């Protein structure tokens, strides 16, 4: 009870202190509901998600115990995994989560070790840039490089100007077809960089890129009755538009129209909530390094805060904390491989059909690599089942054709292999899911096919 009162106060403080320049903030009850959903999503046996910590901090949930636990797990993951087992974008999200928790990313202490996440991020960002120069593509994606530039810039570290100039050129290039999500994060990174460069040529380029991206978003909103991209890109698009008004001035943003699209959707996925919540309280990832550290100090007696003159790109004094010492939780990869016979670690195969079932047609197609194949099957699943259930049913019926593997990610289970053919980031291949000709906007863990639908998994490149 006491906790939820304090929690409510935290939310109110966040709303009162919001710096929304555009005058749109969501009603308190909605923010509170979404924050509770985020808290409930924090599971002690799952890897910690830095995007959730970042969203909680931006929305002012500084007193929540889930937040404290997340912070400690993130520090432990950082010291054990950042150097070898994380992509540049993952390290960037960790840096943003730590900055927003008033922690110094240059000195992350946990489990008796200390790491400098900023130098790891600089090194990984340099590798992304080197790949862009030699191969024409980054090691991961432009989305990750945008996160890298944003985190380096907000932390006041070097190494973000080159990536920002590259991102500006990419968003201006007529040949590049960059998703709304990526353009939104790139816009946040470029906005931070813009406030730090003094070279006229560089400023002009960044201005042009920012004005282009934001005007494209406004055009898209006008054409789509409020929608920019799809419902899952709205969070990042709203964050970007809320933080960049000077780049589309004197044009106005009808934020009420865009917010009403978001209000109509019942976001359930923690990642989707984590991306939309900052925008709903009038904030963006740009404010990750500007949270009220005194409020955090007041509400978190277990963290030993002290002032650091090192960070603080905008002259803000930031606190740093020592991490609690306890063994790491098991983290990792789930291989969901349904098998009708006994198999340790496999999930149970679908049970006998209940009365209300639907038929779903499912094809797996590879016309891209190695030996081409194309198989189709029709399966019956209970009405309301997720697509994952369809894949399990198909694999149980014809394992030689439809066996598959998934990996747990921040967005849920991702299909990484079908019929023994694995997606590869080195090759930039993945299993794309379509309904008819349209790419699905959700993954297998949440998408619910309807009666008679034809789902295709097509081996593709990105
Ligand atoms: C880059 C990207 C991809 C790349 C990832 C390549 C790579 N190796 O980096 C590729 C092209 C493979 C991809 C695929 C898909 N994606 Co995608 N993707 C993104 C994007 C733009 C950025 C993710 C990222 O890099 N985050 C930063 C890194 C540091 O965090 P991370 O946790 O390590 O990221 C990993 C996960 O995000 C995962 N991932 C990426 N997309 C998806 C989608 C699902 C459903 C799952 C479970 C995991 C997942 O791959 C990332 C790298 O390993 C997001 C946009 C967003 N708003 O987040 C969309 C996004 C997450 N993707 C989305 C979708 C729908 C898909 C697909 C289902 C599309 C399709 N019709 O096939 C497929 C996944 C199918 C499958 N096999 O299960 C949606 C998810 C919405 C939802 N409700 O679940 C998003 C939000 C885009 C959108 N606005 O619609 N994606």
Boltz pocket constraint, residues with backbone or C-beta under 6 A from the ligand:
constraints:
  - pocket:
      binder: B
      contacts: [[A, 87], [A, 88], [A, 89], [A, 90], [A, 93], [A, 140], [A, 141], [A, 143], [A, 144], [A, 179], [A, 181], [A, 182], [A, 229], [A, 230], [A, 231], [A, 232], [A, 233], [A, 236], [A, 269], [A, 272], [A, 275], [A, 407], [A, 409], [A, 410], [A, 411], [A, 412], [A, 413], [A, 414], [A, 415], [A, 416], [A, 425], [A, 429], [A, 430], [A, 431], [A, 432], [A, 433], [A, 434], [A, 439], [A, 440], [A, 441], [A, 442], [A, 443], [A, 444], [A, 446], [A, 462]]
      max_distance: 6.0
